Structures are given as C-alpha cells and as structure tokens.
C-alpha cells in the first residue's frame, strides 16, 4: 500500500516549477501551466525506501518527480533484481497507455521524494485538450525507449568496466542537465548493490572495477559520492575509444 502523504501547503505552482523545462508540462507559457495545474491531483511526499508501486499493481496514477531520486526495477524469477533506470527530478514515472493493465516494473524512492500526481482521468483530459502535451509525451516515451535500447546493448554485451563507465557517463550527463556542477564531487544516493544491479554484475565485481578506475585516476565512486577526476577518460572508456 502506498504510504504517501500530502505535501504541506503551499504547493508548487507549475509556472514556477524549477524542473518544468525537463518535465511533461514543459510546453507552453504560464497560462497553459495554470490550466494544467488545476488538473494535477496533488503533490505528495514519501520517505526514502517507500515503494511507489509494484510490478503487478493496477496503478491509476502517474507522477512527475519534483524532488529526489527513484529507482525503477524488475524482480527476476531467480530472485535477483534488475535496475532498469534511475529517475531524477523532472522525469515522468508510471505512465502507460492502458491504466487498467498491471504495472510491468516497480519503483522505490532512493531518497525522500516529492511527487506531482496525475490520475488517469485528468491525464486523458489534458491530452484531449492540449496537443502540445501529447507531443511532449510521445517525445518522452521515445527517449525512454532509446535509453532502454542503449542500456540493453551495454548490459548485454560490453565488458563490465565499460558498463560501469557508461552508467556513470549517463548519470553525470543527466545531472548536468539539472544544473549540477559535475566537475565537483557529487552526492549520489545509490549504494553498491543499486549500481551493480543496474549494470548486471555482482557487488564484489563492481568493487574491483571501481577500484581499478580509482587507481587510474578516472573516477572515484565510493561512500555515496561520485568524484569525476577525468571526465574525458571516462567518456573514452564508456564509448569504446580506449
């Protein structure tokens, strides 16, 4: 059961949202944002570790992640977990074209999160009356599919050290889009198991390749901190130029 609580007033206005340029609501001016805000179900908060929804749930809401980090994952038949992606502020979580169908993945808050919720009926109403939102949603879905194909390609075939480098490059790029200075140490709320489950290795193997990159002066990823010492070298390692 979702243990969300309503965010205390005042709720954030869509026209003033700091992540709006990255979110589903990005198109249009403040007047359009105001109309959309009136159809927002609520703003919720949830603690770190809270499961937002589980695979198999019939969940009739979708969310824009306003604050925090969320891990999207699947549990495999052998009991192992495959991390599908990490959602950052501005990402749209839980949407699918048929809200009566069960969720095919789960989502858990990696940090305390704030979520802007939209129920099924309001999403349909927004899309009927606002073609810009329909186009934006198609863009989001296409981009997510492209990211998924990229992850499949490197998790399935690339050496483990390259998988780790690609994961870090993608994360650094997305954080930079959100105004984080990626030349400085970055706090990341992901533990060793989270990253290992994202790139398809054991946590022991991840420790070895992480130590290798640290000794080579490329990146230091320990204790929930990411210190990108040589971003150019990390990019070369990730994309096969080394």
C-alpha positions as CSV (number, residue, x, y, z in Angstrom):
1,X,0.0,0.0,0.0
2,X,1.3,3.5,-0.8
3,X,2.1,5.5,2.3
4,X,2.2,8.9,0.6
5,X,1.2,12.0,2.5
6,X,0.0,15.3,1.0
7,X,2.8,17.9,0.8
8,X,2.0,20.7,3.1
9,X,0.7,23.9,1.6
10,X,1.7,25.9,-0.3
11,X,2.0,23.5,-3.2
12,X,4.4,24.5,-6.0
13,X,2.8,26.3,-8.9
14,X,3.6,24.7,-12.3
15,X,4.5,28.1,-13.7
16,X,7.3,28.4,-11.0
17,X,8.4,24.8,-11.1
18,X,12.3,24.6,-11.2
19,X,12.2,21.3,-13.1
20,X,9.4,22.3,-15.6
21,X,11.8,22.5,-18.5
22,X,12.6,18.8,-18.1
23,X,9.1,17.7,-17.4
24,X,6.0,16.7,-19.2
25,X,4.5,20.1,-18.5
26,X,7.3,21.9,-20.3
27,X,5.5,23.2,-23.4
28,X,3.6,26.4,-23.4
29,X,3.5,29.6,-21.2
30,X,2.3,30.3,-17.7
31,X,-1.4,30.4,-18.8
32,X,-1.1,26.8,-20.1
33,X,0.8,25.8,-16.9
34,X,-2.0,27.2,-14.8
35,X,-4.7,25.2,-16.7
36,X,-2.6,22.0,-16.3
37,X,-2.0,22.7,-12.6
38,X,-5.8,22.7,-11.9
39,X,-5.9,19.1,-13.2
40,X,-3.0,18.0,-11.0
41,X,-4.3,15.6,-8.4
42,X,-2.0,16.6,-5.6
43,X,1.6,16.9,-4.6
44,X,2.8,14.0,-2.4
45,X,5.8,13.3,-0.3
46,X,7.2,9.9,0.6
47,X,10.2,8.7,2.6
48,X,13.3,7.0,1.3
49,X,12.7,3.3,0.9
50,X,9.0,3.8,0.1
51,X,7.7,1.6,-2.7
52,X,5.8,3.9,-5.1
53,X,4.2,1.0,-7.0
54,X,5.0,-2.7,-7.6
55,X,5.0,-4.9,-10.6
56,X,1.6,-6.4,-11.0
57,X,-0.2,-3.4,-9.4
58,X,-3.1,-1.8,-11.3
59,X,-2.0,1.8,-10.6
60,X,-4.1,4.6,-12.0
61,X,-1.8,7.5,-11.4
62,X,1.4,8.8,-13.0
63,X,3.9,11.2,-11.4
64,X,6.3,13.9,-12.3
65,X,9.2,13.5,-9.9
66,X,9.6,17.0,-8.4
67,X,12.4,16.3,-5.8
68,X,14.5,13.2,-5.1
69,X,15.7,10.0,-6.8
70,X,13.6,7.0,-7.7
71,X,14.9,3.5,-8.7
72,X,12.8,1.6,-11.3
73,X,13.4,-2.1,-11.3
74,X,12.2,-5.6,-12.0
75,X,12.5,-8.7,-9.8
76,X,13.5,-11.7,-11.9
77,X,12.3,-15.3,-11.4
78,X,15.5,-16.3,-9.7
79,X,15.1,-13.6,-7.1
80,X,17.6,-11.2,-8.5
81,X,16.8,-7.6,-9.1
82,X,17.5,-5.8,-12.4
83,X,17.6,-2.0,-12.0
84,X,16.0,-0.5,-15.2
85,X,16.8,3.1,-14.6
86,X,17.2,5.9,-12.1
87,X,14.6,8.7,-12.2
88,X,15.7,12.2,-11.4
89,X,13.7,15.4,-10.9
90,X,11.6,16.2,-14.0
91,X,11.2,12.6,-15.0
92,X,7.7,11.2,-15.6
93,X,7.0,7.9,-13.7
94,X,4.4,5.3,-14.0
95,X,2.6,6.4,-17.2
96,X,1.4,3.8,-19.7
97,X,-1.3,4.0,-22.4
98,X,-3.6,1.5,-20.7
99,X,-4.0,2.3,-17.0
100,X,-6.1,-0.9,-16.5
101,X,-3.1,-3.0,-17.3
102,X,-0.8,-4.2,-14.4
103,X,2.5,-2.4,-14.0
104,X,5.4,-4.3,-15.5
105,X,8.0,-2.8,-13.2
106,X,8.4,-1.5,-9.7
107,X,9.6,1.8,-8.3
108,X,11.1,2.7,-4.9
109,X,12.2,6.0,-3.5
110,X,16.0,6.1,-3.1
111,X,15.7,9.4,-1.2
112,X,12.8,11.3,0.3
113,X,10.7,12.4,-2.7
114,X,8.1,14.9,-3.7
115,X,5.8,13.7,-6.5
116,X,3.3,15.7,-8.6
117,X,0.5,13.2,-9.2
118,X,-1.9,13.0,-12.1
119,X,-4.8,10.5,-12.2
120,X,-5.9,8.6,-15.3
121,X,-9.0,10.8,-15.9
122,X,-7.1,14.0,-15.7
123,X,-4.2,12.8,-17.9
124,X,-6.8,11.8,-20.6
125,X,-8.5,15.2,-20.2
126,X,-5.2,17.1,-20.5
127,X,-4.1,15.2,-23.6
128,X,-7.5,15.7,-25.4
129,X,-7.4,19.4,-24.9
130,X,-3.7,20.1,-25.3
131,X,-1.9,18.6,-28.3
132,X,1.4,20.1,-27.1
133,X,1.3,17.7,-24.1
134,X,0.5,14.8,-26.4
135,X,3.6,15.6,-28.5
136,X,5.7,16.0,-25.4
137,X,4.6,12.7,-24.0
138,X,5.5,11.0,-27.3
139,X,8.9,12.6,-27.1
140,X,9.4,11.3,-23.5
141,X,8.3,7.8,-24.4
142,X,10.6,7.7,-27.5
143,X,13.5,9.0,-25.4
144,X,12.9,6.4,-22.7
145,X,12.8,3.6,-25.3
146,X,16.1,4.9,-26.8
147,X,17.7,4.9,-23.4
148,X,16.4,1.4,-22.8
149,X,17.9,0.1,-26.0
150,X,21.3,1.7,-25.1
151,X,21.2,0.0,-21.7
152,X,20.3,-3.3,-23.2
153,X,23.2,-3.0,-25.6
154,X,25.8,-2.4,-22.9
155,X,24.4,-4.6,-20.2
156,X,24.2,-7.5,-22.6
157,X,27.5,-7.2,-24.5
158,X,30.0,-4.7,-23.1
159,X,32.8,-5.6,-20.6
160,X,31.9,-4.9,-17.0
161,X,34.2,-1.9,-16.7
162,X,32.7,-0.3,-19.8
163,X,29.2,-0.9,-18.5
164,X,30.2,0.9,-15.3
165,X,31.7,3.8,-17.2
166,X,28.6,4.1,-19.5
167,X,26.3,4.1,-16.4
168,X,28.3,6.9,-14.8
169,X,28.5,8.9,-18.0
170,X,24.8,8.8,-18.5
171,X,24.2,9.7,-14.8
172,X,26.7,12.6,-15.0
173,X,25.1,13.9,-18.2
174,X,21.6,13.9,-16.7
175,X,22.7,15.6,-13.5
176,X,24.4,18.3,-15.6
177,X,21.1,18.9,-17.3
178,X,19.7,19.6,-13.9
179,X,22.3,22.3,-13.1
180,X,24.6,20.1,-11.0
181,X,28.3,21.1,-11.3
182,X,29.7,17.7,-12.4
183,X,33.3,18.9,-12.1
184,X,32.9,18.8,-8.3
185,X,32.2,15.8,-6.0
186,X,28.5,14.7,-6.4
187,X,26.4,13.2,-3.7
188,X,24.6,10.1,-5.1
189,X,22.0,8.1,-3.1
190,X,22.9,4.8,-4.7
191,X,24.7,2.1,-2.9
192,X,27.0,-0.6,-4.4
193,X,24.1,-3.0,-4.9
194,X,22.0,-0.5,-6.7
195,X,24.7,0.2,-9.3
196,X,25.7,-3.5,-9.5
197,X,22.0,-4.4,-10.3
198,X,21.9,-1.7,-12.9
199,X,24.9,-2.9,-14.9
200,X,24.5,-6.7,-14.3
201,X,27.4,-7.5,-12.1
202,X,27.9,-8.7,-8.6
203,X,28.7,-6.1,-5.9
204,X,32.1,-7.8,-5.4
205,X,32.9,-7.4,-9.1
206,X,31.8,-3.8,-9.0
207,X,34.1,-3.1,-6.1
208,X,37.1,-4.4,-8.2
209,X,36.3,-2.4,-11.3
210,X,35.6,0.7,-9.2
211,X,39.0,0.3,-7.5
212,X,40.6,0.0,-10.9
213,X,39.1,3.3,-12.2
214,X,40.1,5.0,-9.0
215,X,43.7,3.8,-9.3
216,X,43.8,5.0,-12.9
217,X,42.7,8.5,-11.8
218,X,39.5,8.4,-13.8
219,X,36.7,8.4,-11.2
220,X,36.2,7.7,-7.5
221,X,32.7,6.3,-6.7
222,X,32.5,5.4,-3.0
223,X,30.5,6.2,0.1
224,X,27.6,7.7,-1.9
225,X,29.9,10.2,-3.5
226,X,31.0,10.5,-7.2
227,X,34.2,12.3,-7.8
228,X,34.8,12.6,-11.6
229,X,38.5,13.2,-11.8
230,X,38.9,12.8,-15.6
231,X,35.6,13.0,-17.5
232,X,37.2,12.8,-20.9
233,X,38.9,9.5,-20.0
234,X,35.7,8.2,-18.5
235,X,33.8,9.0,-21.8
236,X,36.5,7.3,-23.9
237,X,36.3,4.2,-21.8
238,X,32.5,4.2,-21.9
239,X,32.2,4.6,-25.7
240,X,34.9,2.4,-26.9
241,X,37.6,5.0,-27.7
242,X,40.2,3.5,-25.3
